[in-house]
Every structure is written in C-alpha cells, then in structure tokens.
C-alpha cells in the first residue's frame, strides 16, 4: 500500500500535516500528548496513556484493537459524540461494514507505515446535524514494532 491511498470525493487525507491543519484544539492537544509519550520510539503503547489525561477528549475518541491475523479492526471504545453519530459499535468489527472499506484502507496504511494521519471528511451523505468531521488517527504499539491499537479523535462540525 505504501504512501498512496485511494481517495473518494468526500475525504481529504493528510499524511503530512501541521498544527494549522487541525480543525479543533482537542485534536492537536491529543496529537501533542501522543508525541510526548513516544520517548524516542516510533509510537507509544496503550499502557503509556494515562486515562485521566484523556478525560476531556473521551467523548470524541475511538480506540480500535488491531487483529493482525485477519487485518481486522475492533471497536474497543467509542466516545459519546461518536456514538451519537455512528451508533454504538463497541465490540464490533469495522471490517463487518462494507461502507467502512475506505476507513479500513486508511487504518491499514497507519498500521503498515506506523505513522499517524489526519483527515477531513464531508458527512453530507449522512442524515445528521453534522456536515463534516475531521479525525486524527494515531498508532499504538506495545513493542514499537507492530501496531496493535489505534487511537482516533473526531471533531464534528
């Protein structure tokens, strides 16, 4: 898959992003927190994260477990803002939903490249009060070699 990803018309994907690209301060704060936890590594582990540091971000967070045997992503945690839009998904596999195929491709890029990405997506096709979302996607690894979890934070606007 490398550095190229297939795109659809309603998603702007940023593999190289700056502070100015973020649409919400909480996403930039979470990204900076993730960076601070690396301590010279490519990516921090889930065990590095102190949940009390995330309290202000929890409504917008999704945490995925990655099953590398099946290239599958399991919703481990989904914040209340995300539940309001997408419904309760905890424990379900992202791979079970055909409409999530572009998201799976992006998540696999994150796993394979062991790097975060930022995306902005138009949700006009969803009959909800939100029109757009942006999300920062951050890889986590217990051994700094294999991604085993992904942390994401959404902003709906």
TADAUR-V799616 format. One record per residue. N is the residue number from 1. RES is the residue in one small letter. SS is DSSP state (helix for helix, strand for strand, loop for the rest). PHI is phi in whole degrees, -180 to 180 (NA if undefined). OMEGA is omega in degrees with one decimal (999 if undefined). Layout:
N&RES&SS&PHI&OMEGA  N&RES&SS&PHI&OMEGA
//
This chain:
1&x&loop&NA&174.0  2&x&loop&60&-176.8  3&x&loop&-97&-178.0  4&x&loop&-105&177.7  5&x&loop&-132&173.7  6&x&loop&-68&-177.5  7&x&loop&-118&169.4  8&x&loop&-109&-171.1  9&x&loop&-68&-174.0  10&x&loop&-106&177.9  11&x&strand&-127&173.5  12&x&strand&-105&-176.7  13&x&strand&-103&179.1  14&x&strand&-117&177.8  15&x&loop&-84&172.5  16&x&loop&-119&-175.7  17&x&loop&-132&178.8  18&x&loop&-124&178.2  19&x&helix&-56&-177.4  20&x&helix&-70&-178.1  21&x&helix&-78&-176.0  22&x&loop&-70&179.3  23&x&loop&-94&-178.8  24&x&loop&-145&179.6  25&x&helix&-59&-177.6  26&x&helix&-64&178.4  27&x&helix&-71&177.9  28&x&helix&-64&177.9  29&x&helix&-62&178.6  30&x&helix&-65&177.8  31&x&helix&-60&179.0  32&x&helix&-64&175.5  33&x&helix&-63&177.6  34&x&helix&-58&178.8  35&x&helix&-59&-177.9  36&x&helix&-66&-178.7  37&x&helix&-83&-176.0  38&x&helix&-66&178.9  39&x&loop&49&178.5  40&x&loop&85&178.5  41&x&loop&-93&175.7  42&x&loop&-68&-176.6  43&x&loop&-157&176.9  44&x&loop&-79&175.8  45&x&loop&-102&175.6  46&x&helix&-61&-178.2  47&x&helix&-69&175.0  48&x&helix&-73&-174.0  49&x&loop&-79&175.2  50&x&loop&-97&-172.7  51&x&helix&-56&179.0  52&x&helix&-65&176.0  53&x&helix&-75&-177.0  54&x&helix&-102&-173.3  55&x&loop&-51&-179.4  56&x&loop&-71&-176.6  57&x&loop&-103&-171.2  58&x&helix&-53&-179.4  59&x&helix&-61&-175.8  60&x&helix&-105&-173.3  61&x&strand&-97&167.0  62&x&strand&-127&174.6  63&x&strand&-122&-179.3  64&x&strand&-115&166.6  65&x&strand&-89&177.1  66&x&strand&-109&176.3  67&x&strand&-99&-175.3  68&x&loop&-73&175.9  69&x&loop&-71&-176.9  70&x&loop&-122&-173.6  71&x&loop&48&-176.4  72&x&strand&-114&179.2  73&x&strand&-119&-178.7  74&x&strand&-110&175.0  75&x&strand&-68&178.9  76&x&strand&-93&179.8  77&x&strand&-145&176.5  78&x&strand&-139&-176.4  79&x&loop&-68&-173.6  80&x&helix&-63&177.2  81&x&helix&-64&179.7  82&x&helix&-71&177.0  83&x&helix&-61&179.2  84&x&helix&-56&-177.5  85&x&helix&-91&-172.2  86&x&helix&-100&-175.2  87&x&loop&88&-179.9  88&x&loop&-71&-176.6  89&x&loop&-123&-175.1  90&x&loop&-52&179.2  91&x&loop&88&180.0  92&x&loop&-87&177.3  93&x&strand&-91&175.5  94&x&helix&-58&-176.4  95&x&helix&-66&-179.7  96&x&helix&-79&-176.3  97&x&loop&-117&-178.0  98&x&helix&-57&-178.3  99&x&helix&-68&-179.9  100&x&helix&-94&-177.9  101&x&helix&-55&176.9  102&x&helix&-63&178.1  103&x&helix&-66&178.5  104&x&helix&-62&178.5  105&x&helix&-61&178.5  106&x&helix&-66&178.7  107&x&helix&-62&177.1  108&x&helix&-65&175.3  109&x&helix&-59&179.3  110&x&helix&-59&179.1  111&x&helix&-64&-175.2  112&x&helix&-70&-177.3  113&x&helix&-96&178.5  114&x&loop&55&-178.7  115&x&loop&-137&175.6  116&x&loop&-77&169.7  117&x&strand&-143&178.8  118&x&strand&-127&-178.8  119&x&strand&-142&174.9  120&x&strand&-126&-174.2  121&x&strand&-132&174.4  122&x&strand&-84&179.6  123&x&loop&-104&-178.0  124&x&loop&-56&-179.9  125&x&loop&-82&177.9  126&x&loop&-105&-177.0  127&x&loop&-81&179.5  128&x&loop&-133&-178.4  129&x&loop&-75&-179.3  130&x&loop&-89&178.3  131&x&loop&-106&-176.3  132&x&strand&-132&169.3  133&x&strand&-139&168.6  134&x&strand&-126&-179.6  135&x&strand&-151&172.3  136&x&strand&-101&-176.8  137&x&strand&-121&-169.9  138&x&strand&-125&178.9  139&x&strand&-77&175.1  140&x&strand&-127&-178.2  141&x&loop&-149&176.7  142&x&loop&-78&-176.8  143&x&loop&-117&-178.0  144&x&loop&62&177.9  145&x&loop&-123&-175.5  146&x&loop&-128&176.6  147&x&loop&-71&177.2  148&x&loop&-120&177.0  149&x&strand&-148&174.7  150&x&strand&-132&177.7  151&x&strand&-108&180.0  152&x&strand&-133&176.2  153&x&strand&-131&-178.6  154&x&strand&-100&167.8  155&x&strand&-132&178.2  156&x&strand&-103&-178.1  157&x&loop&-152&999
//
